[in-house]
Amino acid sequence: TVLLATGASHRKLGVPGEAELTGAGVSYCATCDGAFFRDKTAAVVGGGDVALEDALYLAKGCKQVYLIHRRQELRAAKVLQEQVMAEGKITFIPDTVITEIKGNGKVEKAVLLNKKDGTASELPLDAVFIAVGMNPETDAVASVLTLDNGYVRAGEDGVTEQPGLFVAGDVRTKRLRQIVTAVSDGANAVTSITDYLAQR
């Protein structure tokens, strides 16, 4: 048997200051780090379900949340869009990208570029939460499995469509990608492997 636990990596903006300030205001997980910025100002970058869920989550504790998206239209579910637009603490900034994150030891501001008119501006911030997707590490199995947006299709038991091939962690299709869910996947997959081998 093979247990695939190659994980997934967060997509980066690839802008100056992002790597240097990761862990000092730049984060890829609002539920993990949001509590550190209670009563502070944060930005969420992205336009999908995760970005809007992050913005709504942060609005519960932050003083102000900016939702920055490179397009005018959001990709998230309509109900999430309605909730975001109705939340007074969230300001939507469309057609805009971050070109640099600045700060001395911690996030202090972001440089914004409006893609429509080409104007640049600076936005004072305490945190930047990046929610522009993830890259599952599935190159090794892409030829033998049918992938779902790059992820391995499997339930909590870790059983894939290929007999003897099991999966655990962030590389699997699931709603929440955190260490605690990955560890749970590992335990479930090992149980499935034990059952599989017992039937051989």
C-alpha angles and dihedrals in degrees: 000000000000126000111203112206102154095136131205132270127221116250111245131218089225094217130139112276096022097101094036093053099039105128091018098076101317110098140163096203122060094183090052100046107016095098090064089067102051111153090008135108121262139175127212118204117208143057106228133093094278093051093051093044088051092050092050091047093050092047088067091068110012124087092225134003126196119200108206119193131172092223136051093236123064119222096210126109114286093243090056091048090052092049092049093049090049094050109096094204093058121082116191115218108189131188089027138120133189111241098179140008113214134196145120104246091330138039112283105158146350128226110228129200120200105218094203101055101015095236121148126212141166123240119198109230142164095203143015117205112196116208105164098128141275136265112225113211098234105129091112093059103030091104096052103037135055104237128210108219087328095311126112111252110234140128127234090285090067093231114149131193090263114079110240094017115108132177137208138175135015094340089070126085107261143126103246124043110193136126092259092056092045091053090049089051090053093054092047093046093051089052089051090048091051090051091046094051092046089060095052 
